Amino acid sequence: KTRALPKIWEASSGVGQKSKNFKTAVTALAEAAGKGQTALASSFGPVGKACGGCHKGFRAPKKK
């Protein structure tokens, strides 16, 4: 089962770029690890934003 909306598979969806954005954010988070809590904490926001870039636009809400 999946909650992915069909529009994720459309060529114009931009999912490829969103995936690259997520990879960039996660790479920056990994690089911040070990550099202290402040460096690590400031890297979490971009990861959440990049992750939400797909979840908000390409995922159907949960059915109750």
N, C-alpha and C positions, 0 to 999 in steps of 0.2 A: 504494500500500500504506500501511496505517496500523497502528499498535499501539494505537490508542485503543480502550478497552473500550466496549461498548455502553452501560454505565451512565452514561457522561458525558452522554448525550443525554436522560436521564430528568429530568423537571422537579424532582425532589427531590434531584438530585445536588449542588446548591450550586455548580456550576461558574461561574455568573454572579458570585457573591460572590467566589469565588477569583480570577476574572479582575480584578475591581475591586481586590482586595488586591494583585495583581501590579502593576497600573497605579499604585497609590499608592506602592508600594515603588520602582518604576522612576522615578517622578516625583521622589521624594526623592533618589534616586541622582543624577539629572541636576542637581538643585539643589545637591547637595554638590560636584559637579565644579567645580574652580577654587577651592575653599575650603581646599585643602590635603589632604595624604595622610591625615591622621587623620579628617577629616570624610568623605572618600571611602571609606576602609576601613570605617568603622562603618556605612555604608549598604549594603555588599555582603551582609551577613548576612540582612537582611530580604528582599532580592531573591531570594536562594537559597531561603529558607524559603517565600516565596510561589510561586516557580516549582515547587518540590517538592510544593506543595499539590495540584497537578494531576498531575504526573508520577507520584507515588507511588500515588495512588488511582485514576487513570484510564488508566494505560498498562500494557499487557501486557509481560511480560519478553521480552527478545530470545530468539529461538529459536537454538539452536546448530546 
